[in-house]
Amino acid sequence: MRIFITILFLVSFNIQLTAQSTNKHPKIQTKEFKVNNKNKLHKQLKKLSVFENSLSGLCVYDVKEGKYISEYNAELYFTPASNTKIFSYFSGTRNISKNIPVLFYTENNDSLIFWGSGAPTLLYQNFIDTSAYSFLKKTEKEIFFSNSNFQNNSFGTGWSWDDYEEYYSKEINSLPIYGNAVNLTVLPNGKWSVNPKIFTDSINVIKYSNKTRLHRNRRQNIFTLELSKNIKDTLHFEVPFITSNELTVKLLSDTLNKNIKISDKVMSDFSEIKTIYGINSDSIYKIMMLESDNFLAEQVLLMSAEKLEEKDSIKSSTIINKLLNNKLSFLTNKPRWVDGSGLSRYNLFTPKSMVEILNQLRIDAEIKNGNINKLLNTFPIGGKTGTLKNRFKNQPPFIYAKTGTLSNNHNVSGYLITKSGKVLIFSYMNNHYMHKTSTIKKQTDKILTDFYLYYK
């Protein structure tokens, strides 16, 4: 019995030591990395305790020299998270017109039938785009909405089912309205308001909860607002609603004060189908990239169907496959690409693929604009904007990059302007770590800052 107790104690003690070892914060290496010496750099990367028991890959390309200066696990596949949005951005810039298509329509003597294009701006508070609303409001014909061209699922392949009520997991559809979410505001006095107002009667209130929060039933558009006793500041909540054809026409009818009906008409005679255009597409890309907006990324991908004849059956996987087999055929390592936002862990990309597409975006920008300034400002800027606002603060802005974070995964890919003026394109991908993401970020930032300071 004593032997058994002793063994049990030793096993328990060993488990505790292992747990402490796993959870301790590794020391950030602060010495200068030999960025001009590929072999020394890679040896240093292998020794970093921050990346112990995890997977890291670094790929860096010198634009002026036209060569790779670092390829550390550059052709291994990683979960990209929101770095996937770089590919959605490429898709948008190659396939979407200067002004986004907001709807397609055809009409006869007394009726108008329209289809959604995937445009995310209709009655969405983040954009001032009244093009679709004004067009539908102005017509005196009987209006019919058809969703026959939408062949996609409401959620991306591989999305986590329990994210259904999170703001970053809005449903995908052909005609988003109000950003496909309920927006609720709670004042310090406990009074609240909701937009769209049609959901007012769908909200149940529970007073004197421990915390103020808004929940949604998993299978119905029924919401529960929990109100705490002491609300000090005005609170805002954004919770996705379940989309449907019925809800779309109900919301539109209520807003337009018109009776809109559902139709099952397919897009067939394309010579008779017209397009209504909305705001400049660049304004959508910028918010998508700076704020890492998943909803916009998914809808941008949907809008990327190239020809009107292809928009009769818009589907993310069809668009992705066509891109990979045509406009992205230059990639050395063909990715596994399944959604527009990067929410799915099924996505697999290599650092080299990230660098290659970033380089192509650079070439496109130089051909179109004569320089890459506009391209750089579309990405988060270190120390200034977007998801990099609070990073790289000790130097003048030199990083223009997209971050990508899921639990246990963090990546940064983009452009780096060195102190000597050289343009580098890089992708640093880190997967499957057990430390805090903040620790991974600190070490990543140190390495990239050394490229800025010491690469000539």
N, C-alpha and C positions, 0 to 999 in steps of 0.2 A: 504494500500500500504506500509506504514511504517512497519507494523507488518511483511509483506511478506519479505521486504528487510532485517529486523532484523533476521528473521528465516534463510534466505539465507546466511547471513553473518556468523551466528553461525554454520550452517552446513558446510560451506566452511572452517571455522576456525578449526572445529573438524577434517575434512578430512586432513588438513595440519598437525595437531598434530599427527594424526594416521600415516601419511606418515613419519614424522620425527621420530616417535617412532619405526617404522618398519626398517628404514634405519640407525638408530644410531648404533654405534659399541659397543656391550656389553663388559663389563670388563672381562679380562681373570683372572680366579681364579688361584692364584699362590701358595696358601698354600699347604702343603703336603697332599696328599690323603691317607686315611687309607687303603692302599692296602692289609694289612694283615687281615683286618676285612671286610668281604663281605657286611654285613648290613650297616656299616658306609659308605663304598665306594658308595653303591647304593643310600643312602640318599643324599650324596654329589652330585652325578651325576644328581639327580632329581632337585636339586636347582640351577644348572648352568644356568645363563641367556643366555649363548651362544647358548644353545640347546633349549631355550624356543620356544614353538609353532612349534617344529620340532620333528623328530623321531630319536632316538639314540638307538643303541644296542651294548653291549659289552660282549664278551665271551672270557675267559682266561683259559687255561689248563696248569697245572703243569705236565711236562713229567715225572719227577722222582717220584712224588707222585701218578701219574696216576689218577688225579682228577681235576675237574673244581673248580677254585678258584673265579670265577666271572661269573654269568649268568644273566646279566641285559638286558631284552628284547631279550635274546639270541635265542629264537625260533619264533620271529616275522620275517616277510618277508620284505626284503629291495631291492631296486634297486641297484645291485652290481657294475654297470659300469665296469671298467676294472679289477675288482676282478674276473670277469668271466674267465679271462685268466689263473687263477690258475687251473680251471677245464680243459681248453684246454691243458695246460701243462701236467696235469695228463694223459689226453687222449693220448697225444703224447708219453710220457714215457712208457705207457702200451702197445701201439699198433704199434708204428713206429720203424723200425729196427735201428740199430746203425748208419747206413748211409741211408739217405733218398732215397726212390724210386723216380726217376725223370721222368721216362716214361716206358710204357709197349709196347711191339711190337711183331709182328709176321711177317714172311717173306716167300716168295716162290722163285722160280727161278729168277724172274726179278723185283720183287717189295717188298717194305717194308711198312707195315701199323703200325702206332703207335698211342697210346692214352696217354693223360696226366694223371698224378697221383695226381695233385694238388700241386706239388712241386713249390715253389715260386722263385727258384734261376736262372732260365734260362735268361742269359744276364742281370741279375739284378746287378746294380753297387755295392750294399751292400755286395755281396758275390763273392768269387772267386770259381766258380763251372762250369767247362767247360765240364762236363761229357755228358750231353745231346747234347750240341753243337758239341763236337768232334765226338760222335757216328753218328750223322746225317751227319756231314761233310764228314766223312770217307767212308760211304757207296756209292757204285756206282749204286745201284738199284734205281728204280723209287720210290719216297717217297710219301706216302699218310697219311694225318692226319685225324683221326676220333675223333669226340667229342661225340660219342654216349653214352659214360659212364657217362657224366655229366648230372645229373638230378636236379641240384640245381638252385636257382634263382641267378641273378648277384648281388643282394643286400640282406642283411640279413633281416629277418622278423622284422618289427618294426623300421627299420632305418629311420632317418629323410630325406625326399626327397630333401630338399634344401642343404644337405651336399654333393651333387653329384660332386662338383668341389673341395672339400677339400681333402688334401693329405691323411687324415686319413680315407677316405671313398672310397677306391679303390674297383673296382668290383671283385667278386669272380668267378673263372673259373678253368677248369681242367688243363690248360696249360698257366699259367701266363708268360708273356714275357716282359722284361724291367721293371719288377715290376708293370706292368699294369698302367704305368703313363708316362706322358711327363715331362722331366726335362729340364728346360730352364735356361740359365745363361745370365745375362745382365752385361756388363762391364761399368765402369764409363763414358766411351766415348759414350755410347749408343748402341754399337754393341752387338749383341746377337747371341747365338747359341743354338740349340735344339738337344736333344737325346730322341728317335730315329730321325735320320735326315729325315726320310720319312715324318715327320710332318712339315717340313720347309714351304712348300707351303700352309699349312693349318692355318698359323698364320697371322692374320691381325694386322698391327701396327698403333696405334694412338699416335702421338707425342704431347708433351707438355701438358700432363695430370697433374692433381694435385699430383698424386701418381703413382709410377711404380708398376704394378700388372699384373697378367695373369688370364684371364677368359676363360671358355669353354662354348660353347653353350650347353644347357641342353640335346638336343636330337641328336646332331651331333658332330663329332670330328673336330669342327671349333673353333679356339682359337683367342682371342683378347689380344694383348700385349699393355698395356698403358705405355708410357714412359714419365716420368716427365722431367723437364728442367735440374734439377741439381741432378745427380746421383753420390753420393760421394764414395760408396763402391760397390764391386761386389755383385750382388744379385742373389739368386737362387730360382727358383720356381718349385714346383712339383704338377702337376695337373693330376688327373686320366683321362684316355681315355676310351671311350666306347668299350668294348671288343666284338668280333665276330669271327666266324670261318674264315671269309674272311680276316679280319685284321690279325689274327694269322698267316695264311699261307703267307700273303703278307709280313709281317715283317720277318718271317723266310726265305722266298725265297730271300728277299733283303739282309739279313745278310749272309746266306749260299752261295749266288750266285747260287742257284739251283731252279728249278721249282717244288714247292711242291703243291700237289693237295689235295682237300677235298674228304673224303670218308665217307659213312654212315655205314660202317661195324661195327657190334657189337662184343663185346668180348664174344666168345662162347666156342671154343675148348681150354680150359685153359691149357691143356698139351702142347700146341704149343705156348703159350704166355710167353715171357721172360721179365725180368725186368732189367733196367739199374739203377745202384745206384750212388748217388752223394756224397755230403759232409756229415760230421758228423752231426747228428740231434741236438746235444747239442749246436752247434754254432747258430742254428736257435732259439732254445728255449731261449738262453741267450739274444739275441737282442729283441726277442718278449717280454720278461719279463722286461729287464732293460729300454727299450725305450717305452714300452707299445705299440708295433706295432700292430695295428688292422689287417692290411693286412696279416702279418705272422700268426696271431692267427687263422684267418679264414681258411687259407690254411693248417695249421697244423691239424685243425679239419677234413678237407677233406681227408688229407693223412692218417687219423686214421682208415679208413676202415680196418678191421683186416685181412681178407683173400683175396686172389686174386679173388676168386669167388664173393666177395662182391664189388670189385672195378669196376664191369661192370655197376654199377649204383650208383655212389657216390653222396650222398646227406647228408647235415649237420644234418637235423632232424632225419634221419634214424640212423646215427652214435650216436647222442645224446641219442635217446630213448634206443638204445641197451646198451649204457654205464650206463644209469640210472637204467635199469632193471637188469643189471648183475654186472659189476665191481664197480658200485657205489650204490649197493643195501644196503650197510651198513649205509647210511646216515639216521639220525633220521628224518630230515625234507626234503622230496623230493622236489627239487627245480623246478621252472619253468625256463627251460634253452632253449633258442631259437637261439643263435648265438655263435660264437667262440670268439669274441672280447669284447663284452659287450656294443657295440654301441646301442643296442636295449633297450628301457625302458620296454619291455615286460618281460625281465629277472627278476626273483624274487628268492633270496637266503636268508637264515638265517645266522646270525653270527656263530651259532653252526655248520651248514653245512660247512662253511669255515674252522673252526677249525678242524673238522673231516677229511676233505680231506687233509689239511696240515699235520695232524698227520699221515695219511696214506702215504703221500709222504716222511715223515721222516722215517717211518718204512721201506719203500722200499729202501731208500738211505742207511740205516744202513745195510740192508741185502746185497745190491749190493756192497757198497764201504767200509763198516766197520765203517763209520762215516757220519756226515751230512755236512761236509765242502763244498763239491762240490754243494750240494743242496743250502746251504746258499748263496754261491757266484752267483747262478743263479738269485737270487732276488736282487732288488735294496738295497743298503746298506746305512743306515742313515749317512749323512755327507760325503759320498764317491762316490757313483755311482747311475746312473739311475735317476728315478723320485724322489729319496730321497736325492740326492746329496747336496741340499741346506737346508736340515732339520736335526735336532738332531746333530748340530755341536759342542755343548758345552761339549760333553762327548766322550769317545772312542767309536768306532762303536759297537752298541749293538742291532740295529734293522735291520732285514733282511725281507723286506716285499713288497707286491704288493699294489700299490695305485690304486684307481679307482675313477675317477671324471667325472661327467656330471654336467650341470648347476643345482644348488641346491642340489647336492648330492656329498658326498666325503666319501670314505672308505679306511681303511688301514688294511690289513690282512697279517700275517706272523709269524716270529719267533723273540723272544726277549730273549737275554742272560743277566740275571741280574748281578749286580755288585758282588753278592755272588756266581755267576757261575751257577745258575739254568737256565734251558731251559723252556721258556714259549711259548705256541702257542696261538695266539690271533687274534681276529677279532673285529675291532671297526668300525661300520657302522653308517653313519649319512645321513639322507634323508630329503628333503623338507624344508630346512632352507632358510631364506630370507636374512641372513647376507652375507658378503663377504666370499668366501671360505678360504681366508687367515686367517680370524678370527677363523674359524672352525679348521683349521690345527694347529694353535697356541695352542688352548685348548687341542686338541687331543694329540699333542706332549708333552704337560705338563703332562698329565695323564700317558702316556706311559713311560715318563722319570721317573716318580715317581715309577712305577713298577720296573724299572731298579735300582733305588737307594735304595728302601726300602723293596722290597720283599725278604724274606730270607727263 
